[in-house]
Amino acid sequence: MIRIVIALASVLALCVIGGFFALGAFPPALVQEDVHKDVSFAAPPPPAALPPLGAPAPLPVAPLAPG
């Protein structure tokens, strides 16, 4: 029983510490890493032209049953 309590308490403590890190509650590192601002991204290529559409195919017509 005591092992379960210790395991739950440790998981809860890890979640609290992880929450502080995720929310930025701790100060940033003393040495900031370089940010590459000179990277230029190439423009995406223009979309390929669609082939011209021909005349639509006729719809199949079933003959009516004699009435």
N, C-alpha and C positions, 0 to 999 in steps of 0.2 A: 504494500500500500504506500509506504513511504517513497519507494522508487517512482511510482506514478506521480506523486506530488512533486518530487524533485524534477522529474522530466517535464511536467507541465510548467513549473516555475521557470525552468531554463528556456523552454520554448517561448514563453511569454517575455522573458528578459531579452532574448534574441530578437523578437518582433519589435520590442520597444526601441532597442538600439538600431535596428534596421530602419525603423520609421524616422528616427532622428537623422540618420544619414540620408534617407530619401527626401526628407523635407529641407535638408540643408541646414540643420540646426547647429552643426559643427562648423567651425571656420574653415575656409578653403586652405589648400596646401600653401606652404610658404613660397614655393617655387612654382610659378605658373608655367604651363607648357605653352610652347609657341603656337599661335593660331595662324594658319596659312591663309592669308587674305589675298595673295597674289595668284591663286589658282583660278584660271578662267575656264568656264565650262563651255564646250562647243554647243552651238545651237542645234537642236534636233533637225534631222533631215526632213524636207517637206514630204507630206504623205504622197504615196504613189497614186497616179491618176487611175481612175476606174475605167475599165474597158467600156466602150459605147454599148448601150443596150439596144438590142434588135426589137423586132415586133414581138409582142407577147404570143405565146403558144395558145392556140384555141383550146377552150375548155372542152373536155369530153362531155358529150350529150348522150344520154341513154334514151332510147325510144320509149314513148309512153305505151303502157299496156293497152291493148284494144278494149274499148269500154262498152 
